[in-house]
Amino acid sequence: MNGIINDIKLNAVKRIDKTLNQMKSAPENVRFSDLAAVCAHYFGEPRQKGTSHHVYKTPWPGDPRVNIQKARNGKAKTYQVKQVLAAVKKLNEQQKKRKEQRREKGDG
């Protein structure tokens, strides 16, 4: 059973990585549903949903908040794709910095 769960998690991570690569190479051609999946993966479920906007909580105060909105064609708005990429980059940098600090203290 654990093998199946690990396979499911691995496939989900591969899908997120594929979407991130697409976001970087062609931010104007990202489906809203794919962008929402990336946001949910990194930031959890949106704190606001059901309106035209999905707002995701970030672990840092203030901006950039993660706020996405579907364009008329079912795609994500290009500038919001770029904002999500910046937020994911910031989150990854913070996590890397915390790991390095724990390693320096001998905790990890």
C-alpha positions in Angstrom: 0.0 0.0 0.0 2.8 2.4 0.8 4.3 1.8 -2.6 1.1 2.9 -4.3 0.9 6.0 -2.2 4.6 6.8 -3.0 3.9 6.4 -6.7 0.9 8.7 -6.5 2.9 11.3 -4.7 5.8 11.0 -7.1 3.4 11.4 -10.1 1.9 14.5 -8.5 5.3 16.0 -8.0 6.3 15.2 -11.6 3.1 16.9 -12.8 3.9 20.0 -10.7 7.5 20.1 -12.0 6.2 19.8 -15.6 3.8 22.7 -15.0 6.5 24.8 -13.4 8.7 24.3 -16.5 5.8 25.2 -18.7 5.2 28.3 -16.6 8.8 29.4 -17.0 9.0 28.7 -20.8 5.5 29.9 -21.8 3.7 31.8 -19.1 1.1 33.0 -21.5 0.0 29.4 -22.2 -0.7 28.0 -18.8 -4.2 26.6 -17.9 -5.8 28.1 -14.9 -6.4 24.7 -13.4 -2.7 23.9 -13.7 -1.7 27.1 -12.0 -4.3 26.4 -9.2 -2.7 23.0 -8.7 0.8 24.5 -8.4 -0.5 27.0 -5.9 -2.3 24.3 -3.8 0.8 22.2 -3.8 3.0 25.0 -2.5 0.6 27.1 -0.5 -2.3 24.8 0.5 -5.9 25.3 -0.4 -7.0 28.8 -1.2 -8.4 30.9 1.7 -10.8 32.4 -0.8 -12.4 30.5 -3.6 -15.8 30.6 -5.3 -15.4 34.1 -6.5 -13.4 34.9 -9.6 -10.2 35.0 -7.5 -8.4 32.3 -5.7 -6.3 33.7 -2.9 -3.5 31.6 -1.3 -1.9 32.2 2.1 1.9 32.5 2.1 4.2 31.9 5.1 5.5 35.4 5.0 3.6 38.6 5.9 2.4 41.0 3.3 3.1 40.9 -0.4 3.5 39.1 -2.6 0.2 37.4 -1.8 -0.7 34.7 -4.2 -3.9 35.8 -6.0 -4.9 34.1 -9.2 -7.8 34.7 -11.6 -9.0 32.8 -14.6 -8.8 34.7 -17.9 -11.7 34.4 -20.4 -10.0 31.7 -22.4 -9.6 29.3 -19.5 -5.9 30.2 -19.3 -4.2 31.8 -16.3 -3.3 35.5 -16.6 0.4 35.8 -17.7 1.3 38.4 -15.0 -0.2 36.1 -12.3 1.8 33.1 -13.6 4.9 35.2 -13.2 3.9 36.3 -9.7 3.3 32.6 -8.7 6.8 31.7 -10.0 8.3 34.5 -7.9 6.4 33.3 -4.8 7.5 29.7 -5.4 11.1 30.9 -5.8 10.9 32.9 -2.6 9.4 29.9 -0.7 12.1 27.6 -2.0 14.8 30.1 -1.0 13.4 30.4 2.5 13.2 26.6 2.9 16.8 26.2 1.6 18.0 28.9 4.1 16.2 27.2 7.0 17.8 23.8 6.1 21.2 25.4 6.0 20.7 27.1 9.3 19.6 23.8 10.9 22.6 22.0 9.4 25.0 24.7 10.8 23.4 24.1 14.2 23.8 20.4 13.9 20.0 19.7 13.8 19.8 18.2 10.3 
